[in-house]
Amino acid sequence: MDKDQTSNAGQIEFWNGGMGEHWVRARDQFDNMLAPLAEAALKRGEFAPGQSVIDIGCGCGGSSAAIAALVAPGGSVTGIDISEVMLAEARLRKVPDGSSLTFNASDASTHDFSGFEADRIFSRFGIMFFDDNPAAFANLRTALKPGGRLTFICWRDADENPWLQVPSAISAKYAPPQEPMPPGAPGPFALADADALKSLLSGAGFDQIEIERLDRDILVGGGGTIAEATSFYLAQSLSAGWLADLSPKIYEAVEKELLEAFVPYAGPDGVSMGSSTWIVTAHRAS
């Protein structure tokens, strides 16, 4: 991690703690759950052999490895993330033949991209956690060659995402009251406002901006039984600190409600619930 970085300190601490450890433990579950969304975003990236790509918020490296296969032979991928915990897992990924795959522990919002002239920047749900979005996206622009393409996928509003909203509403009944997050604050829904997002990208020096809505069902925890989906959500909530201080009795009440809430969504492949995202593409303005 860069020694001089002081911005985004809260997010750096968060993703290097229990939440980062949870993502490592549940790496395959997250990858399977997000696969249909990631695949749609990767198709919009227009990757080709020989390209140089930066993967922002690469986490455990699933998207980075997928891109490395798309840019082989001769391509290179640099994954950047603030979580040393998750990057240790990412470095265990197999490097596709004919490409280069490296990982950098850094905050992309302040990272010095001198010397980079990337053809593409990509992010799978890793670009919504910047403390200063205008400065962060302006900095990302410097990593692209003129005309280079930015592609990312991010969540739309919480109310449009039952896979998270339904269990979160149950947790909120038992967890200590949370201060409402101001619009644009770092977090999963920081880029949910399409008009604000388009203005942000334009102001940061991007043009040819396209924001495409994608609504698709996903399997909570990547598939499995109702009990497995419940365990996945509870582990995520505990890692994030949302349910950390509950008594065993209250925890059991939360678990019981979650099990019941997931029943209507259960199918042969697992608990399938709606999700809503933006797939965003833009180019560095010359």
C-alpha positions in Angstrom: 0.0 0.0 0.0 1.4 3.5 -0.9 2.7 5.1 2.3 1.6 8.6 1.5 -2.1 7.8 1.0 -4.4 9.3 3.5 -7.7 9.6 1.5 -10.2 6.7 1.7 -8.8 5.7 5.0 -12.1 4.3 6.2 -12.5 2.1 3.1 -8.9 0.9 3.3 -9.4 -0.2 6.9 -12.8 -1.8 6.1 -11.5 -3.9 3.2 -8.4 -5.0 5.0 -10.4 -6.2 8.0 -13.2 -8.7 8.4 -14.9 -7.9 5.1 -11.8 -8.5 3.1 -11.3 -11.8 4.9 -14.9 -12.8 4.2 -14.5 -12.2 0.5 -11.4 -14.4 0.5 -13.3 -17.2 2.3 -16.3 -16.9 0.0 -14.4 -16.1 -3.2 -16.1 -18.7 -5.3 -19.5 -17.9 -3.9 -19.1 -14.2 -4.9 -17.7 -15.1 -8.3 -20.6 -17.4 -9.0 -23.2 -15.0 -7.8 -21.8 -12.1 -9.8 -20.9 -14.1 -12.9 -23.9 -13.2 -15.1 -23.4 -9.5 -14.3 -19.6 -9.6 -14.8 -20.0 -11.5 -18.1 -22.4 -8.8 -19.5 -19.9 -6.1 -18.5 -16.9 -7.9 -19.9 -18.7 -8.1 -23.3 -19.0 -4.3 -23.3 -15.3 -3.9 -22.6 -14.3 -4.6 -26.2 -11.2 -6.5 -25.2 -8.8 -7.8 -27.8 -5.4 -9.6 -27.9 -2.4 -7.4 -27.1 -4.2 -4.8 -25.1 -3.0 -3.3 -21.8 -5.8 -3.3 -19.2 -6.2 -1.9 -15.6 -8.8 -3.7 -13.4 -9.9 -1.3 -10.6 -11.0 -2.8 -7.3 -10.0 -6.2 -8.6 -10.4 -7.8 -5.1 -9.6 -11.6 -5.3 -8.7 -11.3 -9.0 -11.6 -13.1 -10.7 -12.3 -10.3 -13.2 -8.5 -9.7 -13.8 -7.9 -13.4 -14.7 -10.9 -13.3 -17.0 -9.6 -10.2 -18.8 -6.1 -11.7 -19.0 -7.6 -14.6 -21.1 -9.3 -12.1 -23.4 -6.2 -10.1 -24.1 -3.9 -13.1 -24.8 -1.7 -13.4 -26.6 0.5 -10.4 -25.8 -1.8 -8.5 -23.5 -1.3 -7.4 -19.9 -3.6 -6.8 -16.9 -2.8 -4.9 -13.8 -5.2 -5.4 -10.9 -5.4 -2.6 -8.4 -7.1 -2.8 -5.0 -6.8 -1.3 -1.5 -7.2 -4.7 0.2 -3.9 -6.5 0.8 -5.9 -9.4 2.2 -7.8 -9.9 -1.0 -4.8 -9.3 -3.2 -2.9 -12.1 -1.5 -5.7 -14.4 -2.8 -5.6 -12.8 -6.2 -1.9 -13.6 -6.6 -2.8 -17.3 -6.4 -4.8 -17.1 -9.6 -3.5 -19.0 -12.6 -2.1 -16.6 -15.3 -3.6 -17.4 -18.7 -1.1 -18.5 -21.3 0.2 -15.7 -23.4 -0.6 -12.8 -21.1 0.7 -10.9 -18.1 -1.2 -10.6 -14.8 0.1 -8.5 -11.9 -1.5 -7.0 -8.8 -0.8 -3.7 -7.1 -1.9 -2.8 -3.5 -2.9 0.9 -4.0 -5.8 3.3 -3.9 -6.6 4.0 -7.6 -8.1 7.4 -6.7 -4.6 8.7 -5.8 -2.3 6.2 -7.5 0.4 7.7 -9.7 -0.3 6.4 -13.1 2.8 7.9 -14.7 4.0 5.6 -17.4 0.6 4.0 -17.9 -1.0 4.2 -21.3 -3.7 1.6 -20.9 -6.0 0.6 -23.7 -8.8 -0.2 -21.3 -9.9 0.3 -17.7 -12.4 -2.1 -16.2 -14.1 -2.6 -12.9 -16.6 -5.2 -11.6 -18.3 -3.4 -8.6 -15.0 -2.0 -7.4 -15.3 1.6 -8.4 -18.0 2.9 -6.0 -15.8 3.4 -2.9 -13.8 6.5 -3.6 -13.8 9.3 -1.0 -13.6 12.0 -3.7 -15.2 10.8 -6.9 -14.3 13.8 -9.2 -10.7 13.6 -8.2 -10.7 9.8 -8.5 -12.1 9.6 -12.0 -9.9 12.4 -13.2 -7.0 10.4 -11.9 -8.2 7.2 -13.7 -8.4 9.2 -16.9 -4.6 9.8 -16.7 -4.0 6.0 -16.9 -5.7 5.7 -20.3 -4.2 6.5 -23.7 -6.1 9.1 -25.7 -9.3 7.4 -26.8 -8.9 4.6 -24.3 -12.1 3.0 -23.0 -13.4 2.8 -19.5 -16.0 0.1 -18.7 -17.5 -0.7 -15.4 -20.6 -2.2 -13.7 -22.1 -0.7 -10.6 -25.3 -1.1 -8.6 -28.4 1.0 -9.1 -30.5 2.1 -6.1 -30.9 -0.3 -3.2 -34.7 -0.4 -3.7 -34.0 -1.9 -7.2 -31.9 -4.8 -5.7 -34.1 -7.3 -3.9 -31.1 -9.6 -3.4 -29.7 -7.2 -0.9 -32.7 -5.1 0.1 -34.9 -7.9 1.3 -32.4 -9.4 3.8 -31.1 -5.9 4.7 -34.6 -4.8 5.8 -34.7 -7.8 8.2 -31.2 -7.0 9.6 -32.2 -3.4 10.1 -35.0 -4.4 12.5 -32.5 -5.9 14.9 -29.2 -4.0 14.3 -28.4 -0.7 15.9 -29.8 2.3 14.0 -27.5 3.4 11.1 -26.9 7.0 10.0 -28.3 7.4 6.5 -25.6 7.7 3.9 -25.4 11.0 2.0 -25.8 10.8 -1.8 -22.5 9.8 -3.4 -20.9 8.6 -0.2 -18.5 5.7 -0.6 -20.5 2.4 -0.8 -22.3 0.0 -3.1 -24.8 2.6 -4.3 -22.5 5.6 -4.6 -23.0 5.8 -8.4 -26.7 4.9 -8.6 -27.8 8.2 -9.9 -27.4 8.0 -13.7 -27.6 11.8 -14.3 -25.0 12.5 -11.6 -22.8 9.7 -12.9 -22.8 11.1 -16.4 -22.0 14.6 -15.1 -19.2 13.1 -13.0 -17.6 11.3 -16.0 -17.9 14.3 -18.3 -16.3 16.6 -15.7 -13.4 14.1 -15.3 -12.6 14.3 -18.9 -14.5 11.4 -20.5 -16.8 11.5 -23.5 -18.9 9.0 -25.5 -20.6 8.1 -22.2 -23.1 5.4 -22.3 -25.1 4.2 -19.3 -27.0 1.0 -19.9 -29.4 -0.6 -17.4 -29.1 -4.3 -16.7 -31.7 -6.2 -14.7 -31.0 -9.8 -14.0 -31.7 -12.4 -11.4 -28.7 -13.7 -9.5 -28.2 -16.6 -7.0 -27.6 -15.4 -3.5 -24.3 -16.9 -2.4 -23.8 -18.4 -5.9 -26.4 -21.1 -5.5 -27.3 -23.8 -3.0 -30.0 -24.3 -0.4 -32.0 -21.7 1.5 -29.9 -22.5 4.6 -26.6 -21.9 2.6 -27.9 -18.6 1.2 -28.8 -17.5 4.7 -25.4 -18.5 6.1 -23.8 -16.5 3.3 -25.7 -13.4 4.0 -25.2 -13.7 7.8 -21.4 -14.1 7.3 -21.3 -11.0 5.2 -23.3 -9.0 7.7 -21.1 -10.1 10.6 -17.9 -9.3 8.6 -19.3 -5.9 7.9 -20.1 -5.3 11.5 -23.8 -4.9 10.9 -24.8 -7.8 13.3 -21.6 -8.1 15.4 -23.1 -7.1 18.7 -26.4 -9.1 18.7 -27.1 -11.6 21.4 -27.4 -15.3 20.4 -31.1 -15.1 20.9 -31.5 -12.1 18.6 -29.1 -13.6 16.1 -31.3 -16.7 15.9 -34.4 -14.5 15.3 -32.6 -12.8 12.4 -31.6 -16.2 11.0 -35.2 -17.5 11.3 -36.6 -14.5 9.4 -34.0 -14.8 6.7 -34.8 -18.4 6.1 -38.5 -17.6 5.8 -37.9 -14.6 3.5 -35.8 -16.6 1.1 -38.4 -19.3 0.6 -40.4 -17.6 -2.2 -37.2 -17.1 -4.2 -35.9 -20.7 -3.9 -35.5 -22.8 -7.0 -33.6 -25.8 -8.3 -30.4 -23.8 -8.6 -30.6 -21.9 -5.4 -32.1 -18.6 -4.1 -32.6 -16.5 -7.2 -33.4 -12.8 -6.6 -33.5 -9.7 -8.7 -30.6 -7.3 -9.2 -30.3 -4.0 -11.0 -27.1 -2.4 -12.3 -25.6 0.1 -14.6 -23.1 -1.0 -17.3 -21.1 2.2 -18.1 -18.8 2.9 -21.0 -16.8 6.0 -21.7 -13.6 7.1 -23.5 -10.8 9.4 -22.6 -11.5 12.6 -24.3 -8.5 13.7 -26.4 
